[in-house]
Amino acid sequence: MIDKLAYIHPDAKIGNNVTIGPWTYIGADVEIGDDCWFSSHVVVKGPTVIGKGNKFYQFASVGEDCQDKKYAGEATRLIIGDNNVIRESVTIHRGTTQDEWETRIGSNNLFMAYVHIAHDCVVGSNVIMANNASIAGHVHVGDWAILGGMTGVHQFVHIGAHAFTAGSSLILNDVPPFVMASGQPAIPRGLNIEGMKRRGFSKESQLSVRRAYKTLYRSSLTVAEAIEQLKEAAVDDEQVESLIDFVASSQRGIIR
């Protein structure tokens, strides 16, 4: 159902069974998949592609021009997957030509009220960002990560899959997969073992990740030395391998 007080640009493409509330604005170059729901007073601008089954609450601003001063009106994009919940006053901006021209959001995410996702960010799936969490431009957030309320993430930072940040954390460097972080600036506070349990990781995998964490953070080794030691250990565990790959490829350096 589309309310008679909503504005839908003639060029917008609306899927089946989409609900759009009063005073919601759907602009040009917007594609909306089936079964999406928009409350009142939502603004969606394009070029933006939205998948199926997403829910947008009042005053969300989706696909707006980014706040980068280098942005000069280029037709950059925002891509959103399926079954996301975007709560009140969330802001998600399109990309810039300085990166890959688009901001990308996966599926099954929950963005609580006042979350901000800046230009060129890449957010995976099953991510939770609590109230007022904000990620600056070019930030990558892995699947199943949780960002506590009022977490602030510096531009170009990468946050690994299954990582967890406590409320009011200031993230200035990369957070490896499974690592819990808190503080201003944030430092490692252990592993998200409870998250691993909830998501069905085996006890063997949990133990392997614990051992890798101790090598990385509780030994006297440098990061490079820790990586080499972990590789030499030849741990046949996919999660440890993902941890090694993340740390080895970090451009900003990991939290320490």
N, C-alpha and C positions, 0 to 999 in steps of 0.2 A: 504494500500500500504506500502510495506517495501522497503526502499531505498537500492540499491545494496551496498552502502557504510556503512550501519549499520551492527553491529555484533550481532548476535542472537545465544546464546549458544544452542547446540543441545538438552539439557534437558529442556529448557524454554518452557512454554506452552502459546501460543498466541491465543486469542479468535478471533472472526469474526470481520471484518471491522475495524481492527486496523491499524493506520498509524504510521510508525516509520521513522523518518528522518535520514539524513546522519550523520555518525560518532556517532550515539547513540549506547550505549553498553547495552545489556540485558544479564545478567549473568545466571549462573546455579541456579536451584531451584527458578525460578521466574515464577509466574502465572499471566497472564494479561487477564482481562475480555474483553468482546466485546466493540467495539466503542471507545476505548481509542485512544488518539492522543499524539504522542511524537515528539517534535521538534528535531532539530539537537543537538548533543553534550550532550544528557541526559545519565546519568549512573544509572542503576538499578541493584542492587545485591541482592542475596537471602540468606536465605529463605525469600521470599517476596510474598505476595498475594495481587493483585490489582483488585478491582472490575470493574464495567462497567462505561463507559463514562467519564473517567478522562482525564485531559489535563495537560501535563508536558512541560514546556518551557525550553529553552536552559540552559545548565549548571546545571540543577537540579541534585542533588546527593541523590538517594533514596535507602534505605536498606543497607547502608554502615555499616561496623563495628563501634561500638560505641567508644567514647573517654574515657570511664571509664578504669582506669588502672587495675582494677580487671578483666576486660574482657580477657578471655584466648582463644578466637577463637571458642567458643561454637556456635552451630547452632541455635541461637535465631532467632526470626522472626519479620517481620513488616507486619501488616495487614492494608490495606487501603480500604475504602468503595467505594461508587459510586459518580460520578459527582463532583469530587473535581477539583479545579483549582490550580495547583502548578506552581508558576511563576519562573522567572529567578533566578538561583543560590540558590534555597531553598535546605536545607539539612535536611534529615529525617533519623535517625539512628535506627537500630534494638535494641531489648531489651537485658537484661542481666539475668543471672541465679539468681541474688540477688532479683529479683522481680518475675514477672510471665512469664519470658522468651520472652516477646514480647512488641513491641510498637504498639498501636492501634489508627487508625484514622477513624472517622466516614464518613459521606457523606455530599455532598453539601457545603464543606468548601472552603474558598478562602485564600490561603497563598501567600501573596505578596512577591516581590523580597527580597531575602536574609534572609528570615525567617529561624530560626533553631529550630527543634524539636528533643530533645535529647532522649536517651535511656529510655525505659520503660514508656514513656509518654502515657497518654490516652486522646485523644482529641475527643470531641463529634461531633455533626453534626451542620451545619449552622453556623460555627464559622468563624470569620474573624480575621486574624492576619496580621496587616499592615507591611510595609517594615521594615526589621531589627528587628522585634519582636523575642525574643528568650526565649525558655522555657528550663530549665535545667532538669536533669534526674528525673524521677518519678513524674513529674507534671501532674495533672489532670485538664482539661479544660472542663466545662460543655457546653451543647448545647446553641447556639445563643450568646455566649460570644464574645466580641470584644476586641482585644488587640491593642492598638494604636502603632504607629511606634516607634521603639526602646525601647519598653517595655522589661524589663528584669525580669524574674521570677525565684526565687530561687528554688533549688531542693526540692521535696516533697510538694510543695505548691499546694493547690487546689483552683481553681477559679470556682465559681458557675455559673449556667445557667443564661443567660441574664445579666451577669456582664459586666462592661465596664472599661477599663483602659485607661487613657490619654497617649499621647505620652511621651516617655522618663520616664515612671513610673518605679520605682524599687519596685518589689513586694516581700516582705520578709515573709509575713504571708498570711493566707487564705483570699480570697475575697468572701464574701457570695453572694448568688444569688441576682440579681437585683441591686447590689451596684456599684456605680461609684467610682473609685479610681484614685488618682494622687499623685505625689510627690516622693521624694527620701529620706527616704522610703515612700511608698504610704500610704495615710490615706483616710478614707471614705469622699466622697464629695457629698453625696446625693444618690438618686435613679435614675435608668435608666427608668424613667417614659415614656420618648419618645419611647424607645424601646418597652415597654409594650403596648403602644398605637398602634404602627405599627404592632404588632403581635396579636392584637385583644383581649387583656385582658379586661375584663369588668371594668367599673368604680368602681364597688363594690370591685373587686379584687385589683385594684390599691389603693383604699383607705385602704384596710386591710393591704397591704404591707407597705404603708406609716406609719400607726399606729405602725406596728411591728418595723419598722426602728427607729421610735422615742423612743420606749421602749428600743431598743438595744443600740442606740447611743446617745440619747439626754436626757436620764434620768441619775440619779446618781447611777444606779444599776450596780453591777458587771455583767459579762457575764452570770454566773450561775444564778444569781437572775433574770436577764432579761428573760432567758429561762423559768424559773419556772413561772414567771408572764405571759408570752405569752401562756404557756400551760394552766394555770389556766383560762385565758380569754376564752379558748375553742373556738377560732375563727375557724369557719367551712370553711376554705379556703385552697385549695390545695397548693397555692403558699406560703402562710404563713407557712403551715406545712413543705414544702420543705426547707424554710429558717430556721425554728427551727431545723430540722433534720441535716442540714448542719453545723450549729453552734455547736450543741451538739456533733457532731462526729469529730469536728476539732481536729487534732493532733498537729498542729503547733500554734494554736490560730489564731483568726481572726484579721484583721487590725483594729486599734482603733485610 
